[in-house]
Amino acid sequence: MKRIITIITIFIIMLLPVGCGGSGSESDEANRAVKLTIWHDKEEGVAAALKEELDKLKPEIEVNLERKSGLTEALKLVGNDPKAAPDMYFFAHDKLGVYSEMGILTPITEFISEDELLNFLPMTISAATYRGEIYQLPIYFETLLFMYNRALMKDEQVPKTTEELYQFMQSGAGGRFGFIEQHSTAYYSAGWIHGFGGGIIDLDGTALLDNEETIRALGYRKKFVEMMPGETEYATVTVLFIEGRAASTIGGPWLVPTIRQSGVDLGFAKMPVVSETGLPIAPFSGIQGLHVLKVAADNPVKNGAIKEVLTLLLNPDIGVAMAKASGCAPAHLLSYEQDEIKNDELVMMMREMAESAVPMPNIPEMDVMWVVLDNLLVDINMRGVDVVEACFEAQKRAENLIRAMR
């Protein structure tokens, strides 16, 4: 009889809920949370600022930020695999076309309305759009700036036009370079092409390297290049500028911390207007933000949580936090009403640049153009190939590669 009672008692105990008083524990709460994973490739400060904001969704939603090397290629491999793909990723806008054509993205307007995006800089929403669909929630952007060493270029000497810049370069700048930049890199040369009213590729994927505007731009710029060092990669430009061997440069916000740490009295200014056209040098801009993978959007458990994440990040405060962490500029217009942004010379200059900067093309064909344009610039600037000849040859290469890609 005792044996029977013992067996019954054990059976009843097994049926009882686990936990104190059967009311659930912290572990139960965590297990019930909807868990989302976001891939990113950002520096620690940016990731920490984003995580701090996303943690406000706890305990209902738990977001894990995973730093992923080779993020773009990894998404191509696993973007359609619900077991391996992340739920979202935080990255620049320029791969939207590739991932949209692969069918791995969901428009963010499935979660938030277009009206909720009216307070974002128009440039950032334009960058986030591919074939009429908005695939990215913009958070912040970066673009190139005209920077100068105030000890070597007085504020009143900052050139308003490219011819004024050229005259300053000719003056010798006290035995230093008057101006340097990464002259044979596509990203840096795009601004000069835009300053002549041209482009690298149109929205239909047609290369524009043999257009009159492109040829004029690269031909005109060559006289500036001839007054710079022959080799101007990132490291060379940085060293020359921080050592006081160059008075001015065009560079991105990522340069600023190193320059300031070196003790340079750094100034920022509007891009010079191209004297030949009356248009400013208009560099590319990269917009960083959040994208949603289709495999996650199609998951009924995760769908609502994704909406909560996107809604949270509509708050302009995240733009302020990111600006402080990255030195880049918020995508949300209301972020600029806060004093800590208003008083940041670097961020406010980027805000001003947003009026003329051109978002990097987000079409798949642009992947081809980076390499072709880099090679074209080396031919013109470092090998002395005739500008017209080089542009026509580069156009043929681009067209062949685009055909093969398609």
Secondary structure, DSSP 8 states (H G I E B T S, - for coil): -HHHHHHHHHHHHHHS-SSGGGS--HHHHHHHSEEEEEEE---HHHHHHHHHHHGGGTTTEEEEEEE-TTHHHHHHHHTT-TTTS-SEEEEEGGGHHHHHHHT-EE-GGGTS-GGGGTTB-HHHHHHTEETTEE--EEEEEEE-EEEEETTTS-GGGS-SBHHHHHHHHHT-GGGSBS-B--TTSHHHHHHHHHTTT--SB-TTS-B-TTSHHHHHHHHHHHHHHTTS-S---HHHHHHHHHTTSBSEEEE-GGGHHHHHHTT--EEEE---B-TTTS-B---EEEEEEEEEEHHHHT-HHHHHHHHHHHHHTTSHHHHHHHHHHHS-EESBGGGGGSHHHHT-HHHHHHHHHTTT-EE---STTHHHHHHHHHHHHHHHHTS---HHHHHHHHHHHHHHHHHHH-
